[in-house]
């Protein structure tokens, strides 16, 4: 009695499909991480929080300005320091 021995490995098409799925997942994760980083920076900008970047380190509360906590005023190196203030009347 001679038994037929067949390979028990994975078919080649299953390996190819798994590799394609893996590449697609890596691309989607990269796009998602890049988008969330950009969105986080945009949300932290002063103008998007209803404020204005004013020169100085404090807001003029006597003129009706209040500091906006957690807001960023993006400045270039060597530019005067700025603070994010919102007019509250």
N, C-alpha and C positions, 0 to 999 in steps of 0.2 A: 504494500500500500504506500503510494507516494503522495505526500501532502503538498499542496501548492502553498508556497510562502509568499505573501503579499506584504508590501511595506505598510507600516502603521503610522507613518509620518503625516504631517499636515500637507494638504494639497498646496501647490504653488499659488493658486489664485487666492486662497485664504490669507496667505502671508502678504501678498501684494495689497489686498484690500485693507488689511490691518495697518500696513505702512502708510497708505494714503490717508486713512482715518487719523492716524497719529500726527501726520504733517498738518492736516486741516485743523486739528485741535490746537496745535502749537501756534499756528497763524491766528486763530480766533482769540486765544488767550493773549497773545502779543497785542493785537488790536484793542482788546478790551482794557488791558492795563494802560496802554498809551492814552486811550480816551478818558479814563477816569482821572489820570494825572492832570491832563489838560483842564478838565472840568473843575477839579479841585482848585487849581490856580486861578481860574476865572472867577469862581465863587468868592475867593478871598480878596479880589481886587476892590479897591475903595469905591470906584464908580458903580460897581454892581451891588454894593451894599447901601447905596443911596447917599454917599458922601462925596467930598471933594478933597483932593490932596492940596494942603496948604503948607507953605514954608514955615519952618519952625518946629518946636518940640511940644508945644501945647496949643490947644484951641482957645480962641478968644471967647470965653464964656460970657463976657460982658456984652458982646455984640450978637449973642444968640447962637454961638457955635458950640457943639458938644463933640467929644471924641467918639469915634466908632470903634468899639473893641474888636480885635481880630481881623481888621481890614489892613491890606497891604498897599503902600504907595511905592510902586516900582520905580526906582531911580537909577541912573547910570552912576558909575564910579566917579567920585569927585563932585557930584551934584549936591546942592544944599539939602540938608535933611528935611523931610516932609512928614506930616502927620495927616491921617484921614479924619476929617471933621464933617459933621452933618449940621445943616442949619435947622434949628428947632424953634426959631422965632424969638 
